[in-house]
Amino acid sequence: MNWSEKTVLITGGTGSFGKKFAQIVLAEYRPKKLIILSRDELKQFDMRSAGFDGPNVRYFLGDVRDKERLYRAFYNVDIVVHAAALKQVPTAEYNPFEAIKTNVLGAANVIDAAIDCGVERAIALSTDKAANPVNLYGATKLCSDKLFVAGNAYSATHPARMSVVRYGNVAGSRGSVIPLFLARRKTGTIPITDPRMTRFWITLEQGARFVIQCLETMHGGEIFVPKIPSMKLVQLAEAIAPECKLEIIGMRPGEKLHEVMIPSDVARHVVEYPEFFVIKPDFPWWEDGNWKGGRECADGFCYSSDTNDRWLTETEIWKIVEDLVPENTEVPIGS
């Protein structure tokens, strides 16, 4: 794909992922135009002031809930990355209608606008919480995933092709547990919901580059799942604050002990590659030949954070934390 001929738009573009995606795309792929769409004018101002600017960069105020605004924003756009979402689990539980409006109806609006405006490729960011969801946030993202996969049939003869990228917890993103642990160091106590808890982990850099890779290889209808390591929350807390006491506070409503990115129920549709999995859509017209060279997963296969064969080492954990600590801040890492 020749990025220099493409106009790229990212919804939720002033978020953690949006900034990293913009940084990589502008520096290495140099698209004809990059449009940052978000609701917050201050965040757009801050992002522009931080150097995310140039003759090929545009900032567009808008909300994915507003379909008419999306139609205006998507005019002459070739590629859409849908990153806008309400993603705080407790917030979604307390404000369910708002989460549905943004995460479900907003996704439907993005799909309609992409199809009607002639967008070539649209990819939505998902989450491990969308697989066998136990909270509203996960349920809304599962709905969004289903909408984007089905959008390929819905688009009929239109050129738009849509796929999904599903990955685990992003280290250092807004709402991540790492900033919380760093902030709680000074209290001498780190809260842990359950000492057995495990999570998938991916950095912003890895997540953004994986999305770019998927944009270049997608056929439409796939859910891409990267192979990423797991980590025990206890290990993370001990790496960030080895001198602190761990306080077991119990699991919060809507929280899982372990995360699943590929449930066993869909194993028959999964193809494995060295660095990622592809969950193929269940379309009668979708050709299996779209993804050759992969290994069909065994019936009952499940990709879960507790049974993962890739785990972060102590050194890797310390490196992730060190990269997130602000400069000139003294934070002893490890014991």
C-alpha positions as CSV (number, residue, x, y, z in Angstrom):
1,M,0.0,0.0,0.0
2,N,1.4,3.4,-1.0
3,W,0.7,5.6,2.1
4,S,1.9,8.7,0.3
5,E,-1.3,8.6,-1.8
6,K,-3.6,7.9,1.1
7,T,-5.7,10.2,3.3
8,V,-5.9,8.6,6.8
9,L,-8.3,9.5,9.5
10,I,-8.2,8.3,13.1
11,T,-11.2,8.7,15.5
12,G,-10.3,9.4,19.1
13,G,-7.0,10.6,17.6
14,T,-5.9,12.6,20.7
15,G,-5.8,9.6,22.9
16,S,-2.7,7.6,23.9
17,F,-3.0,5.3,20.9
18,G,-3.8,8.1,18.5
19,K,-0.7,10.1,19.5
20,K,1.6,7.1,19.0
21,F,-0.1,6.1,15.7
22,A,0.3,9.6,14.4
23,Q,3.9,9.8,15.5
24,I,4.8,6.6,13.6
25,V,2.7,7.2,10.5
26,L,3.9,10.8,10.0
27,A,7.6,10.0,10.6
28,E,7.8,6.7,8.6
29,Y,4.9,6.4,6.2
30,R,4.2,10.1,5.3
31,P,0.5,9.9,4.2
32,K,-0.9,12.5,1.9
33,K,-3.0,13.6,4.8
34,L,-3.6,12.6,8.4
35,I,-6.8,13.7,10.0
36,I,-7.1,13.7,13.8
37,L,-10.8,13.5,14.8
38,S,-11.8,13.9,18.5
39,R,-14.2,15.7,20.7
40,D,-11.8,17.8,22.8
41,E,-10.4,21.1,21.4
42,L,-7.9,21.4,24.3
43,K,-6.4,18.0,23.6
44,Q,-6.1,18.9,19.9
45,F,-4.4,22.1,20.8
46,D,-2.0,20.3,23.2
47,M,-1.3,17.7,20.5
48,R,-0.6,20.3,17.9
49,S,1.6,22.2,20.3
50,A,3.6,19.0,21.1
51,G,4.7,18.9,17.4
52,F,2.0,16.8,15.8
53,D,1.5,19.4,13.0
54,G,2.5,20.0,9.4
55,P,1.1,20.7,6.0
56,N,-0.5,17.2,5.8
57,V,-2.0,17.2,9.3
58,R,-5.6,18.3,10.0
59,Y,-7.6,18.5,13.2
60,F,-11.3,17.8,13.1
61,L,-13.7,18.4,16.0
62,G,-16.4,15.8,16.0
63,D,-18.0,12.9,17.9
64,V,-18.6,9.4,16.6
65,R,-22.2,9.8,18.0
66,D,-22.8,12.5,15.3
67,K,-23.3,10.7,12.0
68,E,-23.6,13.8,10.0
69,R,-20.3,15.1,11.3
70,L,-18.7,11.8,10.3
71,Y,-20.0,12.1,6.8
72,R,-18.3,15.5,6.5
73,A,-15.1,14.2,8.1
74,F,-14.8,11.1,5.9
75,Y,-15.1,12.9,2.6
76,N,-12.2,11.8,0.4
77,V,-10.7,9.7,3.2
78,D,-9.1,6.4,2.1
79,I,-8.3,4.7,5.5
80,V,-10.1,5.0,8.8
81,V,-8.7,3.8,12.2
82,H,-11.5,3.7,14.7
83,A,-10.0,4.3,18.2
84,A,-12.7,6.4,19.8
85,A,-14.3,4.6,22.8
86,L,-15.4,5.0,26.4
87,K,-13.2,2.3,28.0
88,Q,-13.2,2.7,31.7
89,V,-14.9,-0.4,33.1
90,P,-16.3,1.2,36.3
91,T,-17.5,4.2,34.4
92,A,-19.3,2.1,31.8
93,E,-21.0,0.1,34.6
94,Y,-22.3,3.3,36.1
95,N,-23.1,5.0,32.8
96,P,-24.3,2.2,30.6
97,F,-26.3,4.3,28.1
98,E,-23.4,6.6,27.5
99,A,-21.1,3.6,26.8
100,I,-23.6,2.1,24.4
101,K,-24.0,5.4,22.5
102,T,-20.3,5.8,21.9
103,N,-19.0,2.2,21.6
104,V,-21.9,0.6,19.8
105,L,-23.9,3.3,18.0
106,G,-20.7,5.2,17.4
107,A,-19.2,2.2,15.7
108,A,-22.4,1.8,13.5
109,N,-22.0,5.5,12.5
110,V,-18.4,5.0,11.5
111,I,-19.4,2.0,9.4
112,D,-22.2,3.8,7.6
113,A,-20.0,6.8,7.0
114,A,-17.1,4.7,5.7
115,I,-19.3,2.8,3.3
116,D,-21.2,5.8,2.0
117,C,-18.1,8.0,1.7
118,G,-16.1,5.4,-0.3
119,V,-13.5,4.7,2.4
120,E,-11.3,1.8,1.2
121,R,-10.2,0.3,4.6
122,A,-11.5,0.8,8.1
123,I,-10.1,-1.0,11.1
124,A,-11.5,-0.9,14.7
125,L,-9.5,-1.2,17.9
126,S,-11.0,-3.8,20.2
127,T,-10.0,-5.3,23.6
128,D,-9.5,-8.6,25.3
129,K,-12.5,-7.7,27.3
130,A,-14.7,-8.2,24.2
131,A,-14.0,-12.0,24.3
132,N,-16.6,-13.7,26.6
133,P,-17.4,-10.3,28.2
134,V,-18.4,-10.0,31.9
135,N,-18.7,-6.2,32.0
136,L,-20.6,-3.7,29.9
137,Y,-17.4,-2.2,28.4
138,G,-16.5,-5.6,27.0
139,A,-20.0,-6.2,25.8
140,T,-20.1,-3.0,23.9
141,K,-16.8,-3.7,22.3
142,L,-18.0,-7.2,21.3
143,C,-21.0,-5.5,19.6
144,S,-18.6,-3.2,17.9
145,D,-16.5,-6.1,16.7
146,K,-19.6,-7.9,15.3
147,L,-20.7,-4.7,13.5
148,F,-17.3,-4.2,11.9
149,V,-17.1,-7.8,10.7
150,A,-20.6,-7.8,9.4
151,G,-20.0,-4.4,7.7
152,N,-18.2,-6.3,5.0
153,A,-21.4,-8.0,3.9
154,Y,-23.4,-4.8,4.6
155,S,-21.2,-2.8,2.3
156,A,-22.4,-4.8,-0.7
157,T,-20.7,-3.4,-3.9
158,H,-19.1,-0.5,-2.1
159,P,-15.3,-0.7,-1.8
160,A,-15.1,-0.4,2.0
161,R,-13.4,-3.3,3.8
162,M,-13.5,-3.5,7.5
163,S,-11.5,-5.5,10.1
164,V,-10.8,-5.5,13.9
165,V,-7.6,-5.5,15.9
166,R,-8.0,-7.1,19.4
167,Y,-5.2,-6.8,21.9
168,G,-4.6,-6.7,25.7
169,N,-3.8,-4.0,28.3
170,V,-1.7,-1.2,26.9
171,A,1.1,-0.3,29.2
172,G,0.9,3.3,30.2
173,S,-2.3,4.2,28.4
174,R,-4.8,6.4,30.2
175,G,-6.6,4.2,32.7
176,S,-3.7,1.7,32.8
177,V,-2.8,0.2,36.2
178,I,0.9,1.3,35.8
179,P,0.2,5.1,36.4
180,L,-2.0,4.1,39.3
181,F,0.8,2.0,40.9
182,L,3.3,4.8,40.3
183,A,1.0,7.3,42.0
184,R,0.4,5.1,45.0
185,R,4.1,4.4,45.7
186,K,4.3,7.5,48.0
187,T,1.5,6.0,50.2
188,G,3.6,2.9,51.0
189,T,0.7,0.6,49.9
190,I,-0.1,-0.8,46.5
191,P,-3.7,-2.1,46.0
192,I,-4.0,-5.6,44.4
193,T,-7.3,-7.0,43.5
194,D,-6.3,-10.6,43.6
195,P,-2.7,-12.1,43.8
196,R,-3.5,-14.7,41.1
197,M,-4.6,-12.1,38.5
198,T,-2.9,-12.2,35.1
199,R,-3.1,-9.8,32.1
200,F,-1.9,-9.6,28.5
201,W,0.4,-6.7,28.0
202,I,1.4,-4.7,24.9
203,T,3.2,-1.3,24.6
204,L,1.7,1.6,22.7
205,E,4.5,1.3,20.1
206,Q,3.7,-2.4,19.5
207,G,0.0,-1.8,19.3
208,A,0.3,1.1,16.8
209,R,2.7,-0.9,14.6
210,F,0.5,-4.0,14.7
211,V,-2.5,-1.9,13.5
212,I,-0.4,-0.5,10.6
213,Q,0.6,-4.1,9.7
214,C,-3.0,-5.2,9.8
215,L,-4.1,-2.3,7.6
216,E,-1.6,-3.4,4.9
217,T,-2.6,-7.1,5.0
218,M,-6.4,-7.1,5.8
219,H,-8.9,-8.6,3.4
220,G,-11.9,-7.5,5.4
221,G,-13.8,-9.4,8.1
222,E,-10.8,-10.6,10.1
223,I,-10.2,-10.1,13.8
224,F,-6.4,-9.8,14.3
225,V,-5.0,-10.9,17.6
226,P,-1.2,-10.4,18.2
227,K,0.8,-12.8,20.2
228,I,1.8,-10.9,23.3
229,P,3.2,-11.8,26.7
230,S,1.3,-12.1,30.0
231,M,2.2,-10.7,33.3
232,K,1.1,-11.2,36.9
233,L,-0.2,-8.1,38.5
234,V,1.8,-8.9,41.7
235,Q,5.0,-9.0,39.6
236,L,4.2,-5.6,38.2
237,A,3.5,-4.1,41.7
238,E,6.7,-5.5,43.1
239,A,8.7,-4.1,40.1
240,I,7.2,-0.6,40.5
241,A,7.3,-0.4,44.3
242,P,9.4,-3.2,45.9
243,E,9.4,-1.3,49.2
244,C,5.6,-1.1,49.4
245,K,3.1,-3.3,51.2
246,L,0.6,-5.1,48.9
247,E,-3.0,-4.6,50.0
248,I,-5.4,-7.2,48.7
249,I,-8.7,-5.4,48.0
250,G,-10.7,-7.9,46.1
251,M,-11.9,-8.0,42.5
252,R,-14.1,-5.1,41.3
253,P,-17.5,-5.6,39.6
254,G,-17.0,-6.6,36.0
255,E,-13.4,-7.7,36.5
256,K,-11.9,-11.0,35.3
257,L,-9.2,-13.0,37.1
258,H,-7.6,-13.8,33.7
259,E,-8.1,-12.3,30.3
260,V,-9.1,-14.2,27.1
261,M,-8.5,-12.9,23.6
262,I,-9.6,-16.0,21.7
263,P,-12.4,-18.1,23.4
264,S,-12.5,-21.8,22.6
265,D,-15.9,-21.4,20.9
266,V,-14.3,-19.7,17.9
267,A,-11.2,-21.9,17.7
268,R,-12.5,-23.5,14.5
269,H,-12.2,-20.1,12.7
270,V,-8.7,-19.3,13.9
271,V,-5.5,-19.5,11.9
272,E,-2.1,-19.1,13.7
273,Y,0.9,-17.3,12.3
274,P,4.3,-16.8,14.0
275,E,3.4,-13.4,15.5
276,F,-0.4,-13.3,15.5
277,F,-3.7,-15.1,15.1
278,V,-6.5,-14.4,12.6
279,I,-10.1,-15.1,13.5
280,K,-11.7,-15.6,10.1
281,P,-15.3,-14.4,9.5
282,D,-18.1,-16.9,9.1
283,F,-19.1,-15.6,5.6
284,P,-20.1,-18.2,3.0
285,W,-18.4,-16.0,0.3
286,W,-15.2,-15.4,2.3
287,E,-12.3,-17.4,0.7
288,D,-10.1,-19.5,3.0
289,G,-7.3,-18.7,0.6
290,N,-7.2,-15.2,1.9
291,W,-4.9,-16.4,4.6
292,K,-2.6,-19.1,3.3
293,G,0.4,-20.6,5.1
294,G,-1.1,-20.4,8.6
295,R,-1.8,-23.3,11.0
296,E,-5.4,-24.1,11.7
297,C,-5.9,-24.1,15.5
298,A,-7.2,-27.2,17.2
299,D,-10.8,-27.5,18.3
300,G,-11.1,-26.1,21.8
301,F,-8.1,-23.8,21.5
302,C,-8.2,-20.9,23.9
303,Y,-5.8,-17.9,24.1
304,S,-5.8,-16.8,27.7
305,S,-3.5,-14.8,29.8
306,D,-3.0,-17.5,32.4
307,T,-2.2,-20.3,30.0
308,N,0.0,-18.2,27.7
309,D,3.4,-19.6,26.7
310,R,4.9,-16.1,26.6
311,W,5.5,-14.3,29.9
312,L,7.3,-11.0,30.6
313,T,10.6,-11.4,32.5
314,E,11.5,-9.2,35.5
315,T,13.9,-7.3,33.3
316,E,11.2,-6.7,30.7
317,I,8.8,-5.5,33.3
318,W,11.3,-3.1,34.8
319,K,12.1,-1.8,31.3
320,I,8.4,-1.1,30.6
321,V,8.0,0.8,33.9
322,E,11.2,2.8,33.4
323,D,10.1,3.9,30.0
324,L,6.9,5.3,31.5
325,V,8.5,7.2,34.4
326,P,8.8,10.9,33.7
327,E,12.3,12.2,33.2
328,N,14.2,13.5,36.3
329,T,12.0,11.4,38.6
330,E,13.7,9.1,40.9
331,V,11.9,5.8,40.9
332,P,13.9,2.7,42.1
333,I,12.9,-0.2,39.9
334,G,13.2,-3.7,41.2
335,S,14.6,-5.0,44.5
